[in-house]
């Protein structure tokens, strides 16, 4: 493998900028990241020395210390940088893809891979990441709702069973059920509505 002009750079949160990607094929680049367990976010960017060739863009991958590879997203001349959160899947998610990393896996060492591909392919692959994220948020939201309802339900009592207490505030269970139904409907319409 050879060093390439510093076309790409990364910033691992809490560390200095690095631009020493290795060329593994004519269109694939790899950067080794030591002490991977301490990583939460990574910024990947074009340095400005060399743009993508006309009609091309880059898919950005993260290879976990256990060898699992995850597509993070993309870069292009129009989108020369991106921030990726990697702490949520470093050890347990896997995605099948055509990107092959050029290094042997070492414990607690991760890799960032960039594959230069036609823009149409990059857009299609990136759309899958967005859809996967939306589905994950939908499942997460549903699980939170179910957990909350199960927790609240375990404390329900009838009015006859209540012991009056002047320092306690009570909410009718039907109010919580109405909130649950409304929240669930909004979650189905837009899994990320709660972020606004």
C-alpha positions as CSV (number, residue, x, y, z in Angstrom):
1,X,0.0,0.0,0.0
2,X,1.1,3.5,-0.6
3,X,0.5,6.9,0.9
4,X,-1.7,9.2,-1.2
5,X,-1.9,13.0,-1.4
6,X,-4.0,14.1,1.5
7,X,-7.4,13.9,-0.3
8,X,-9.2,12.8,2.9
9,X,-8.9,13.7,6.5
10,X,-10.5,12.6,9.8
11,X,-11.0,14.0,13.2
12,X,-11.7,11.5,15.9
13,X,-13.3,13.3,18.8
14,X,-10.6,14.4,21.3
15,X,-7.7,13.7,18.9
16,X,-5.7,15.8,16.3
17,X,-6.6,15.9,12.6
18,X,-5.2,13.0,10.6
19,X,-4.8,12.8,6.8
20,X,-2.6,9.7,6.3
21,X,-5.0,7.4,4.5
22,X,-3.5,4.4,2.7
23,X,-4.5,3.5,-0.8
24,X,-5.6,-0.2,-0.9
25,X,-7.0,-0.2,-4.5
26,X,-7.2,2.6,-7.1
27,X,-10.6,3.6,-5.6
28,X,-10.4,2.6,-1.9
29,X,-8.7,4.2,1.0
30,X,-8.2,3.1,4.6
31,X,-7.2,4.9,7.8
32,X,-6.3,2.9,11.0
33,X,-7.8,4.2,14.2
34,X,-6.1,2.9,17.5
35,X,-7.9,2.8,20.8
36,X,-11.3,2.4,19.1
37,X,-13.3,1.7,22.3
38,X,-12.9,5.4,23.3
39,X,-14.3,6.7,20.0
40,X,-17.8,8.3,20.0
41,X,-17.8,10.5,16.9
42,X,-15.7,10.8,13.8
43,X,-15.5,13.7,11.3
44,X,-14.5,12.7,7.8
45,X,-13.8,15.3,5.2
46,X,-12.2,16.2,1.9
47,X,-9.0,18.3,2.6
48,X,-9.5,20.4,-0.5
49,X,-6.2,19.3,-2.1
50,X,-8.0,17.1,-4.6
51,X,-11.8,16.9,-5.4
52,X,-13.7,13.8,-6.4
53,X,-13.5,13.1,-10.1
54,X,-16.5,14.3,-12.1
55,X,-19.6,12.1,-11.5
56,X,-17.9,10.4,-8.5
57,X,-18.4,10.5,-4.7
58,X,-17.3,8.5,-1.7
59,X,-19.0,6.0,0.6
60,X,-17.6,6.1,4.1
61,X,-17.3,2.8,6.1
62,X,-16.4,2.0,9.7
63,X,-14.7,-1.4,10.4
64,X,-15.1,-2.3,14.1
65,X,-12.3,-4.1,16.0
66,X,-14.2,-7.4,15.7
67,X,-14.3,-7.1,11.8
68,X,-17.9,-6.0,11.4
69,X,-18.2,-3.3,8.7
70,X,-20.8,-0.5,8.8
71,X,-21.7,2.0,6.1
72,X,-21.7,5.4,7.8
73,X,-22.7,7.6,4.9
74,X,-21.1,9.6,2.1
75,X,-19.0,12.5,1.0
76,X,-19.1,14.4,-2.3
77,X,-17.7,17.6,-3.8
78,X,-21.1,19.2,-2.8
79,X,-20.9,17.6,0.7
80,X,-17.2,17.7,1.6
81,X,-17.5,16.7,5.3
82,X,-19.7,14.7,7.6
83,X,-19.9,13.9,11.3
84,X,-20.7,10.2,12.2
85,X,-21.6,8.8,15.5
86,X,-19.9,5.4,15.9
87,X,-20.3,4.6,19.6
88,X,-23.7,3.0,19.1
89,X,-22.5,0.1,16.8
90,X,-18.8,-0.5,17.4
91,X,-19.3,-3.9,18.8
92,X,-22.7,-5.3,17.8
93,X,-23.9,-4.3,14.3
94,X,-22.9,-5.7,11.0
95,X,-23.7,-4.8,7.4
96,X,-22.8,-6.8,4.4
97,X,-21.1,-4.8,1.6
98,X,-18.5,-4.9,-1.1
99,X,-15.9,-2.8,0.7
100,X,-12.9,-4.9,1.7
101,X,-10.4,-3.4,4.2
102,X,-6.8,-3.9,3.5
103,X,-5.6,-4.5,7.1
104,X,-5.7,-7.4,9.4
105,X,-8.0,-6.8,12.4
106,X,-6.3,-6.1,15.7
107,X,-8.1,-5.9,19.0
108,X,-9.3,-2.3,19.9
109,X,-8.2,-1.0,16.4
110,X,-10.8,0.2,14.0
111,X,-10.6,1.4,10.4
112,X,-12.3,4.1,8.3
113,X,-12.7,3.1,4.7
114,X,-13.6,5.4,1.8
115,X,-14.7,3.9,-1.5
116,X,-14.9,6.2,-4.5
117,X,-17.9,5.2,-6.7
118,X,-20.3,6.6,-9.2
119,X,-22.5,9.3,-7.6
120,X,-25.7,7.3,-8.4
121,X,-24.5,4.3,-6.5
122,X,-23.4,6.5,-3.6
123,X,-26.8,8.2,-3.4
124,X,-28.6,4.8,-3.4
125,X,-26.4,3.3,-0.7
126,X,-26.7,6.5,1.5
127,X,-30.5,6.3,1.2
128,X,-30.3,2.8,2.7
129,X,-28.4,4.3,5.7
130,X,-31.2,7.0,6.2
131,X,-33.9,4.3,5.9
132,X,-32.1,2.0,8.4
133,X,-31.8,4.9,10.9
134,X,-35.5,5.8,10.6
135,X,-36.4,2.2,11.2
136,X,-34.1,2.0,14.2
137,X,-35.7,5.1,15.6
138,X,-39.2,3.7,15.0
139,X,-38.3,0.5,16.9
140,X,-36.6,2.5,19.7
141,X,-39.6,4.7,20.1
142,X,-42.0,1.8,20.2
143,X,-39.9,0.0,22.9
144,X,-39.8,3.2,25.0
145,X,-43.6,3.6,24.8
146,X,-44.1,-0.1,25.7
147,X,-41.7,0.1,28.6
148,X,-43.4,3.3,29.9
149,X,-46.9,1.8,29.6
150,X,-45.8,-1.4,31.4
151,X,-44.2,0.5,34.2
152,X,-47.2,2.8,34.7
153,X,-49.7,-0.1,34.4
154,X,-47.9,-1.9,37.2
155,X,-48.8,1.0,39.6
156,X,-52.5,1.3,38.7
157,X,-55.1,1.0,41.4
158,X,-58.8,1.6,41.4
159,X,-60.3,4.6,43.2
160,X,-61.5,2.3,45.9
161,X,-58.0,1.0,46.5
162,X,-56.5,4.5,46.8
163,X,-55.3,5.8,50.1
164,X,-55.8,9.6,50.1
165,X,-52.5,11.5,50.5
166,X,-52.5,15.3,50.4
167,X,-48.9,15.4,49.2
168,X,-49.5,13.1,46.1
169,X,-50.7,14.2,42.7
170,X,-52.7,11.6,40.8
171,X,-53.3,11.4,37.0
172,X,-56.1,9.3,35.7
173,X,-54.8,6.3,33.8
174,X,-57.0,7.1,30.8
175,X,-55.0,10.4,30.4
176,X,-51.8,8.3,30.1
177,X,-53.5,6.0,27.6
178,X,-54.6,9.0,25.5
179,X,-51.0,10.3,25.5
180,X,-49.7,6.8,24.5
181,X,-52.1,6.6,21.6
182,X,-51.2,10.1,20.4
183,X,-47.5,9.5,20.7
184,X,-47.7,6.2,18.9
185,X,-49.6,7.7,16.0
186,X,-47.1,10.6,15.7
187,X,-44.2,8.1,15.9
188,X,-45.7,6.1,13.0
189,X,-46.0,9.3,10.9
190,X,-42.5,10.5,11.6
191,X,-40.1,8.4,13.8
192,X,-38.0,11.5,14.6
193,X,-40.8,14.0,15.4
194,X,-39.7,14.2,19.0
195,X,-36.4,15.8,18.0
196,X,-38.2,19.1,17.0
